Amino acid sequence: MPDPTEPPAARTTAMFREAAEAAEAVARQQGAAADLERIGKALRTRSPNVVITCARGSSDHAATFAKYAIETRIGVPVASAAPSVASVYGSSLRAQGAICITISQSGRSPDLLATVSGLKDAGAWVLALVNETDSPLCELADEVFGLDAGPERSVAATKSFIASLAAIARVVAAWGEDRRLADELDALPDLLGRAWELDWSALVPPLVAVDDLYVLGRGLGFGVAQEAALKLKETSQLHAEAFSTAELRHGPMALVRKGFPALMFSQRDETGGDVGDTASALVDRGASVFIAGAEAAGTTPLPTVQSGPLLQPILQIQSFYRAANALALARGLDPDRPPHLSKITETR
């Protein structure tokens, strides 16, 4: 059940309303079965040796999820394009035979367009996952899959991010002809509705007065850790840094002190043991640890909805968005209007 003490104001923000619509957006994607079948066949026919992702902001965190999903389910290496290589340096890349997967809400950022255009000219086949399907990015793409998230007014992207993750999972299922994953995706809208109702209120009071935070995940969960850290920066003005649990001991652990907060995401796959061990190490150093999807002594567990491991991060970020909205208000901030930010960022 949701936090019974959640203030009424929390339900009036655009961030709250839009995040709550994620399940509907993902359900709408189920009508694109023919598009997915065509895209899956095209990917199998091309049988690329490499996939290049191109995205910014929250969409780039979705690309992190895509990297792990494609590499673990399809076995094709995935690299992230640096848009500045094309838009600032004017350099071209060799991309013959590569697949470019570009992810965007607006499909209008100049650096994204320059990068995708350059990759296509260099021989890449382009698949665009885009919310605005009448955008310039879609005109460049060889295939388009509409995210179908609908209008999103809050600066903090929520439902469009979840729709991006769902679209990536659908593409992976179609590419690999993975019937089990496709069946799990059929159940995703209902699971997202249940995830939205979970009570993550334990996260709010301890973070009201802090300045710094680690957000941790590994493998499939790392992309949502990146996304959660960004949302805490945007909406709560928290200095939140995302790390893979594998990287934490390569320096960042030195900053952990008594009471230092850490939010951890875990899915039930081969990474679970490492996440649990890292949680225990943080507790031993006096950290205040909140963990979703795993258990460790001395931590505060956050409830999760069970599913296949590839979809667990999607469900966890849905639960997180509700808590992030409440946290921003508890810190006296408007999550819809972060300072110095706008909805569409046109970087060059």
N, C-alpha and C positions, 0 to 999 in steps of 0.2 A: 504494500500500500504506500501511496505517497506520504510525504511528511505532513502530519496533521497540523503542524505549526507554520506551514508555508504561508507567508503573508499574502493577502488577496492581491496586492500590487504585483506579485510575481507572475500572476496569470494574465496581466494586462499588457505585458511587453510583446513586441513583435517577435523577439527571439523565442519566447515561450510558445506563442501561437504557431510559429513556423516550424520549430522543432517537433511540436506535437503532430504536425502534418506529414512527418517523414514516412509513416506507415502507408498513408494514402499514395504518396509519390511512388514508393516502391511497388505498391499494388498496381499502379497504372503501367509500370514497365512490363507487366505480365502480358499486356496486349501486343508486345513487339516480338512475339515468338518467330514470325517469319523473317524479320530483320536479323535476329540472332542466328537463325539457321543459315542464312546467307553469309553473315559475317564469319561464323565458325567454319563454313566450307572454304571461304576465301583464305582464312588463316592457315587451314590445313593444306590447301593447295600450294600456297607460297612457302610453307615450311621454313620460316626464317631462321637464320643462325643467331640473330640478335633482335631484341626489341628496344627501341629508344622511346622513353617517355618524355613528355614536354608539358610542363605545368608550372603554376606559381601559387604561393599561399596555401590555403586549405587543399586546393586541387593537387598540389605537389605532395601533400601528405597522403592523399588518395593514391598518388603514383607510387609512394613507398609501399603501400598495401599491395598495389598491382605487382610490384617487383617480387614480393614474397609469394603472392598467389600464383604468378606465372612460373616462377622458377621452381616452386615445389610441386605444382600440379602438371605443368607442361614440360618443364626441363629446358627452357630456352632462357639464356642469360638476358638480363634487363639492365640497361644503363639509363641514367637521367641526363638529358641534354641541359647544358647551361645556356639559357637564352641570350646572355650577353655576348657569347661567341659570335652569334650572327648579328644581333642588333647593335652592339657597340664596336666589336672588333672587326666585323664584316668578313669573318672567316667562313669558309665552307668546309663541310665534312664529307667524307666518303660514306655513302649510305646505300649503295646499290644492294638490293636484296633484303634490306632491313624493313622492319615494320615500325612505324612511328605511331604511338598511341598518345594522343594529346587530350588533356582533360581541362575543361573550363566551364565556368558558369556563364559568362557573358560572350566568350568567343571573340573579344574585341581588343585585347591587350596587344599593342604594337610589337613588343618583343616576342610574344608568343607567335604572332602571325609571321614575323620575319624568320623565326627558327623553323617553323613548320614548312614555310615556303622554300627555305633553303634545303631542308631535308628531302622534300618532294622533288625539287630540281636535281638533287644528287642521287635520286633513284629509289627513295623510300616509298612504301605504300602507306597511306595515312588513314588511320581510324580516329575519328573525333568523338569523344564523349562529351556532349555539350548540352547545357540547359536551354539556351536560346538557339534554336535550330535554324533561325533565319540570319545568323551572324556571319561575318566574313570568314571565320574559321571553318564553318561548314562548307563554304564555297571552295575552299582549298582541299578539303578532305576527299578521299576516294570512297569512304563509307562513313556514315554518321549514325550514332546511336543517341537518341534524345534521352536526357536524364529524366524529363517529365516531372521535375520538382515544382514547377509553377513559379509565380513571382515570389521573390524573396527580398524584403525591404530592409530588414535589420542588417547593419554592417557585418555583424557576426554571422557567417554562413553556418547553417545547421542542416536543414533538410537536403540542401543541394550536395553537401558532403556525404551524407548517408546515401543519397541517390547515386552518387559517384561510386561509392564502395559496392553497392548492390549491382550497378552496371558492370563494374569490373568482374565481380563474381559471376555474373551472367555470361560475359564474354569468355571467361575461363571455362565455364561449364560447356558452352557451345563449342569452343575450340577443341577441348579434350573429349567431347561427347560423354561427359560425366553425368550420367543419369541420377546418381545419388545426390550430387551437389544441386542439380536442377530441382529435384524434389525438395531439398532443404530450402531452396530459394522460394518455392511455392508457399512455404509456411512462414517466410520471413515477415510479411506484413503483420500477421497476427502476433508473432514474437516481438516485433518492435512495439506494438501497442502494449504488450505486457511489460517490456523493458521501460517504457515511459512511466509506468505506474510504480516502479520500484522506489524505495525510500533510500536515497543517498544523503539524507540530511546530516548524517554524522560527519560529513566532509565540511559542512559550512562553518559552524562556530569556531573550530580550531584555526581556520584560514582567514577569519575576519581581520585579524590584526597583524598577520605576518607579511613579510616583504619578499621572501625567497622560497622557492619550492622546486623539487625535482619531480619530473613525471617520467616514469620508466615503463618500458615494455621490451619485448624481444620477438623477432620474427614477424608473424602476421600482426602482432599487437603493437609493433613499434610505430606504425603510421598513425594509429589513434592516440598514442602517447604524444607524438608531435602535434597532432591536432588539439588535444586537450591543453597542452602547454600554450599554444597560440591563443586559444580562447581565454585562458586565464590572464594572459597579457592584455588582450583586447578589451575584455569586459570588466576585469577586476584590477587592472593595473598591477598585477603580480609579476615579479621577475621569476617566471617559471621556465625552467630549462628541461628539454626532453633528451634522454639518453637511452640507448640500448643498455640492458642490464650487463651485457658483455663488455661495454665500454666504461661502466661506472668505476671500476677499480683501476682504470688507466688514468688516474688523476682526479676526476670529480669527487671521489669518495673522501678526499682530503678536506673538503669543505663541510662534511657532515659533522654536526655537533649535537649536543643534547637538545631535544625538542625540534630539530630540523625536520620539516615536513616532507614526505615523499608520497606521491600517488602512483600506484602500480597497476598495470593492466596485464592480465595473463589469460591465455587460452589453453584448453586442455589438449596440448600436443607435446612434442618432444622438447619444447622450451620450458615446460612447467617446472622442472626440477631446478633449472638455473634461476628462474624468477623467485622460487621459494627460498633458495639458498641466499640470494641477494637480499630478500626481505629480512631474513634472519640476521645477516651481517649488518644491515642498517639498524635493526633493533638493538643489536649488541653495542652499537656506537651511540645509542640514545636517541635515535631518530623516531619521529612520530609517523608511523607507516599506515597508509590506507591502501587496501588491496582488493581488486575485483578479479574474480575467476580463479583464485587460489587461496590457500590457507597457510598461515605461519604464526607460530606462537608470538604473542606480544604485539600483533598488528590489529588494526580495526578492519574487519571484513566488510565489503560492500556487496549487496545482493546482486545476483546476476541471473539471467534466463539461460537455460542450457540449450545448446544447439551443436551442430557440427563445428569443429574448431575454426574453419575459415570464416564462419559467420559470427562467431562470438565477439570479435572486436567491434563489429557493427552494432550489436546489441548493447555493448558496454558504453560506447560513445553516446548512444541515445540516452541512456540513464544519466550519464555525466552532464549532458547539456542542461537538463532540468536543474541539477545541483549548481552548475555554473551560473545560470540565470539568477537563482536565489542568492548565491554568494555575492554577485555584483551588487544586488540591491542591499544586501546586508552591509556592504562596504560603502553604501551611500552613492552608488554609481548607476548610470543608465546604460544597461548592456546594449541597447539599440544604437547609441550614439557615442562611441568611443572617441576621445579627443584626437584630432589630427588625422583621422581616417575617413575614407569614403567607400561607398559600396563597390564601385568599379575602379580598380587601380590600373592606370594605363602606363606601365613602365616601358622604358625604351632601352 
